[in-house]
Amino acid sequence: NVKMVASKLANVFRNAMVFDICGSETKLLEIDESEKEILSFIAKQFKRYGLVKIGQILGRVERDLDLNIDERYTLEAALISCILILNNENEVKTPAK
């Protein structure tokens, strides 16, 4: 189910953002140690802005799926946007000569 996948992805990135901002001992997340490791890994892959932006994209896609006929396309477009954010954050900027 595309809506379920989008909802779970949005929740993961929301939790990664909260984890990154509040730390591993936050009471805002009810997670076990294995989930903390996963969220820590995800949070380290992105700058804070990237986590926020991806959270916004995935939150929007949840709403858009209710309005859109082609659910798969909507989710794929959102995931491509997330990949572009990750790629932009990981580009090594070299000084101009």
Secondary structure, DSSP 4 states (H G I P E B T S, - for coil): -HHHHHHHHHHHHHHHHHHHHH-TT-TT----HHHHHHHHHHHHTS-HHHHHHHHHHHHHHHHHHHH-S-HHHHHHHHHHHHHHHHHHHHPPPPPP-
